[in-house]
């Protein structure tokens, strides 16, 4: 009888431990971090399809979509830092409310323009330093089986897919990679003046990103209000190149706990 009681007590303690762990994980997720899985290639080669990370919801204080409490304001910012150029940010699309991840390029009041595929901020060219090409295999990627676009197209499946790679240096000194595939309509834009309380985002994979260069009603995101920001991505925790996370042979070990810039 004592042995049976001890076994039942052990099972009960295990159940309580699991419940407590789930509750703690839920609280941490709600208040501090949110998991995010990269489904597309708009941020290559900084982020790859299959990268997994936790988004820091406290980076900018509480916004409408990061605040876990009903009494938090739906505008303004409390207890957080100002978003900075170069931050990799997860936000809600202003129209569809779908989660997006892009790089913050323009702050409120900034003038943003693309000329011949080069970024200008406040009428000054943002310098780029050319590097070697980014090369990946042209094949289906991730659960959505996306096939990458290549600067050296046409190339067949299984061949090397190349994109021009450059290091871009923003005015605050943040350096990050950008990719170029071909000339597109988004390589030459009008001047965008970022409204107060809103932000301008772009993907690092410049020719494969529906971002603030494109209005939200035709496939882009347009300007993004602070209230739509969820948080900042700082580090890749895990990465899988396959269509299923359990396919361990597709894990990218070199990207585990990789810091982002």
N, C-alpha and C positions, 0 to 999 in steps of 0.2 A: 504493500500500500504506500509506503514511504517513497519507494522508487518511482511508482506511477505518479505520485504527487509532485515529486521533484522534476520528472520529465514534463509534466503539464506546466509547471512553473517556468521551466526553461523555454518552452514554446511560447508561453505568454510574454516572457521578457523579450524574446526575439521579435515577436509581432510588434510590441511596443517600441522597440528600438527602430524597426523599419518605419513605423508610422512617424516617429519623432524625426527620423532622418528625412523623410519625404516632406514633412512640414517645414523643417529648417531649410531644405532645398527650395521649397516653394516660396518661402519668405525672402531668401537671398535672391532668387530669380526676380521676384516682384519688385523688390526695393533697389537692389544693387546691380544685378547683371541679368542679361537676357541672351540665351543662346541664338546663334545665327549661322545658317549654312549657306555657302555661296552657290547659287544655282546657275549663274551665267558668267560670261567672260568679259564683262564691261570694265573690270578693274585689273585685267591682266597687265603686266605680269606680277604686280603687287599682290593680288589675290587670284587664286586659281579656282576653277570649278571643283567643288568637293572640299574646299577649306571650311573648317569649323572653328568658331570663335565664341567668346562671351563678350557682349557689348557692355561697356561701362555706362550704366544709366545715371550715375551720379556725376559724370564729367562736367555737365553744364547745369547742374541743379535740376530741378523738376520742371518738366514741360508737361503739356497735356497728355502726351503718350508715354512719359516715363514716370509720372507721379502715381503711386499706388493708392493714394487716399482721396476720397471724394472731396475733402475740404481744400485740396491744393488748388491754387488758381490756374485757370486755363490760359493765362497770358503772363508774361513777365518771367523772371528767373530768380530762384532763391538758392542760396548755399552752393553755387557752382561757379565755374570759371567761364569766361567768354569763349565761344567757339573761335578757333584760330585757323588761318589759312593753312592748308596742308593736312588738317585733320581728316581722318577717314571716318565718315559718319553714317550711321543707320538712321533712316527717317521714314515717315509715312508719306506716300505719294499724296500731294495735296488734293487730288481728285478721287483716286481709286482707293486710297488708304492701304495699298499694298506696301510691304516693306521694301525699301531700296537701300543700297549702299553705294556711296560715291565719295569723291574727295572734295572738300570745301575749298573753293577757289576765290569766290568773291564775298566780301563782307558788306554790311549795309553802307550805302553811299559809294561803293566802288563802281568804277566803269570797267566793264569786261568786254573784250572783243577778240575774235579770232581772225587773223589775216594770213592767208596761204598756209594754214595749218599750224600757225604759231600764235601763242597766247600773248595778249596785251592787257596789262592791268593799269588803270588810270593813265592811259595813253602811253605807257612805257612797255617796251618789249620785255617779256620774261625770258631770260636766256636759257638756251638748251645746249647741251654738249652731247654730240653724237657718240653712241657706243656701237658695239657689234650687234648683230641681229638677235632678236629673241626667236628661238627655234623650238617648235613642238611638233609632235606627230599629228598629221591631219587624220583624225579619227573621231568617232563619236565620243562625247565627253559627258559624264554625269548621268543621272537618271533621266534627264530630258534629251539625252543623246544629241547634244549640240555638236555641230561640225564647225571648226574654226575657219574664219576667213584668213587668207594669206596674201601677203604682198607679192609673192611669186606665183600666184595662181595664173593659169590652171595647173594644179598638181593633183595627182591621184591619192586616194585613201592609202594610208600607210607611208606616204612620203613626208619629207621635211616641209613643214609649214613655217615660213619666215615672216617676221614683221620687223620694220625698222625700230630700233630702240634708242632712246635718248634720255639723258638726265635733265630734268627741268628744275630750276632753282627759283622758288617763290621769293617775293620781297622780304619776307621775315626769315629767310635763310633755309627754309625747309627744302630739302632735295628729294626728288622722287622720280621713278621711271615713268616714261610715257611711251606708248606704242603708236606707230603710224602704219596704215595699210595702203591707203590710196587717197586720191583727192575726192572729197565729198562736199556736199552743199554746206555741211556744218564746219568746214575749214575756213569759210569766209562768212562772217556774220555782221549784223549791225552792232552798234555799241549798246550794251545792256547796262543800265544804271540800276543797281540793286536797291530796292526800296528799304525804308527803315523797318527793322524787325524781321528782315528776310535775308536769305542767303542764296548764293549761286554755286551749284555743284557741277562737277564734270567727272567722267570716268577716265582712268588712266589709259585705257584702250580707246583712244580718242575717236577712232573711226567706227567703233562698234559699241557706242553708248548713247542711249536715249536720255539726255540729261538736261541741264538748265538752258542749253542753247536752243532747245526745241520746246515749244509750248506744250503744256500738259494735255491739251485737247487733241494733239496729233501725235502722241507717242512719246513725248519727253516728260520732263517734270516741271519746267518753268522755274520761277522763284519759289523757294521753300520757306514758309514762316517758321519762326522759332518753335511755335507750338507743335509742329510736326516732328521735331527732332526727338529721337529715342535715346541715342547715346553715341559714344566714340568707341571704335574698334582699335585696340592697341596690339593684339598678339593673336596669331593663329595657334590654336591649341592642338588641333588634329587635322589631318588631310588625307583624303582618299581619292585616287584617280579613277576608281571604278564606279559602276552604276549602283552598287550596294556597299554599305559600310562594312559588312561582314566579309567582303572579299579582301582578306588580309594581304594577299599578294599585290594588291593595288595601292597599299598605304604608302604615302610619301614620308618616309622617316626623316628626311632633311627639313621638313616643314613643321615638325612637332615643336610647339612652344616657340615658334618663330616670331620675333618682334617685327612690327610693321613700321614703315616710314614712307 
